[in-house]
Amino acid sequence: MPSATNFGELKLLNPRVAWPNEARDFTPWLAHHITNLGLVLDMQLELTATETRVGDFCLDILAKDLNSDRQVIIENQFGPTNHDHLGKLLTYAAGIDATAVVWVAEEIREEHREALEWLNRRTDADTHFFAVVVEVIQIDDSRPAPRFKPVVFPNEWQRAVRDSTEREPSPRAESYRRFFQALIDELRETYRFTGARLGQAQNWYSFASGVWGFWYNTNFA
């Protein structure tokens, strides 16, 4: 076993080292690497659009969870969370009728963490609120690396996801899964058409078109 003297020093960097400007740098990067965020939320996220108009405001990122077909809104900010962004989150959720709301920030203030947990307790079972801290880490003089740390999950979310993935699919459902796995692999690797990676044991699959309100759907009728 190596001695402790061989370990590097882990450092937290200011996110602006990697993304000098939140809107011009971080939002496009997050949209391009949205699958990384999905992994820590137990979602298979696919980008729908960025800077989506909701009334007089613009939502940072609109995505879709391919595991559940739910719409996901993502609002990000540098620095600690504030009331302004909390209000925007609720406005966007209502305007788009989203069922999953994700708040990404450098720091989740305690009162905002409590507010999101209160919303998870009080809203219906189909509406979920998440809070995620984004960090930039470095070991000694290595290249900086991003890290997402979930702070708020809706009640029963992880258990429900685990239960759904542990259920044994029927032979027909497994046939669907194999078909759609081959389809999305070819669309992603050959045509760069989708970022989806996991086929589902269901008779349909939908893909974002890049135009708000329009989807490509494939299904067995």
N, C-alpha and C positions, 0 to 999 in steps of 0.2 A: 504494500500500500504506500503511495507517495506521501511524503511528509507535508505538513501544512505550508512549509516554506516554498513548495513548488506551485502553490495555487496562485492564480492571478487575482488582481484586485477588481472587484465588480463595482462599476461606477454608474450612477444615474446622470444622464446628460439632459440639458434643456432640449425639449423637442424641436426648438427652432434651429438647433444644429443640423438636424436632418431636413426639416421643412421650415424655411425662413418665414413663409407666409401661410397662414391657416387656409385661406380660401384658394389661393393660387397653387399651393404646393401640397398641403396635407389632404384636402378633400379629394383632388384627383388621384393622389397616391392611394388613399383608402378605397376609393371606387375601384381602382385597378387591382387591389389586393383584398377585395371584400371577402374572399373565401377564408383568409386568415382570421378575420373577425368572426366569421360564421363558426369556425372550429371551436372557439372558446365559448360560444353561445349554444352549442349543439344544434346549429342550423346549417343548412346547405344553401348559402346565400348566392343569388344571381343578381347582378346589377340590372336595374330597369332604367334609371335616369339619374342625372345629377342636376342640381339647381332647378328643381321642379317648382313651378309657380303654384302657390296656394293663396289665392286672393292677391294682396299686395306684397306678399312675402315669398321667399324662395327656400324650399327645403333642400338641405345639403345633398342627401342621397336617398333615393327610393329604390328598394330592392324587393326581392321575392324569396321566400323560403321554399325551396323545391321539395322539402320533406313534407310540408303541410299545406302548400299552396297559399299561405298567408302573405299579405302585404306587410312589408317592414319599412318603417321610416327611421332614418339615422341622422341625428344632428350632432355635429362635433364642434368643439371649441378648445382653444388653448387657455391655460390658466384654470382657476377654480370655477366650478359651476356657479351660475347666477340666476336670479329670478327671470331675467329677460329670456334666456334660453329655455327655462322651464315653461314659460308662457308660450313660446314658439312651439315647443314639443306638443303641447296640448292642442294648439291651434292646427298644427299640421295633422295630428292624429284625427281630429274631427273633420277637417277638410277632405282628407283622403280616405277616411273611414278605415284606417289601418288597425290591425289587431296586434301588432308587435311594435314597440317603441324603444329605440336604443339611443342612449345619451352617452357620447364618448367625450371625455375631457381629461385634462392633466390631473385634476383633483376633484373628487366628488365631496362637496361640503356635507357635513353631517345632517344639516336640516334638509338638504335636498335628497340625501339617501333616505331619510325618514319619510319624506313626501312621496317618493316613488314606492317605497314599501307599503305605505298607506294606500296608495292607488292600487297596488296589486291585491291588497286585502279587500278593497271596497268595490272594485270594478268586476264585471262578469268574468266567467271562467275562460272566455275566448280572448280577453284583452290582457296583454303582458307588457310590463315595463322592465327595462334593463338599464343598468348604469355600468360603464366600463372605463377604467383608467388606462390611458395610453402612456407608455414609458419608452424612453430610448436608453438602452443599456450598452455598456462597453466594458470589456475585460482588458485591463492594461491599455495597450495602444491598438487594440483590434478595431475592426470596422464597427461602427455603431449598428445596433440591431433593435428593431421595434418589439415591444411586448405589450399584449393586452391583458389586463387583470380585471375580471368581472367583479363588481362590488355589489350589485343588486340583481337578483334573479326573482322571477315571480314564484309564488308558492307552488309546490308540486311540479315545477317545470322539469327539473332534471329527472325526477322519478317517472314522470309521464313519458319523457323521451326514452329513458332506459327501458321501460316496459314495452314501448312500441317497437324498439329495435330487437328485443329479446324474443318476441313472439315468433313462432315457427310459421312461415308462410305456407299456404296450400300449394299443391303441385301447379295449379293454374297460375297463382300469384307468382310463384317462382319462375314460371315461363315468361310472364310479363317482365319480371325484373331482369332476366337474361337478355330479352329483346331490347329493352330500353337502355340497358348498360352498354350493349354494343352500339346502339344508335348514338347515344350522347358521347361515347368515346370517339366515334368517327367524326361527329360534328365538331367536337372540340379540337381534336388533334389534326384532322385533315383540313377543315374549313375555318377553324377559329370562330365558329358560330356561337358557341356557348362556353361558359365557365363551369357548367355542371359536371360533377364527377361521380355521383352515386345514383345508380338506377334504383327505382322504387318498385316494390311488389304490388303494383296497381295497373289498371288497364288504360291509363292515360298519362300524358306528360305534356307540360306546356313550357314554352320558351319565350323570353322577352324579345320583342322585335326591335327595341331601341326607340320606339315611338310610344309615348304615353297613351295608354288605353287600348293598345293593340298587342295581341299575343299570337304566336304560332302554337297550335295544338295538334297533338298526335294521339289517337286513341283507337282502341278496339271497340266497335259498336256492338 
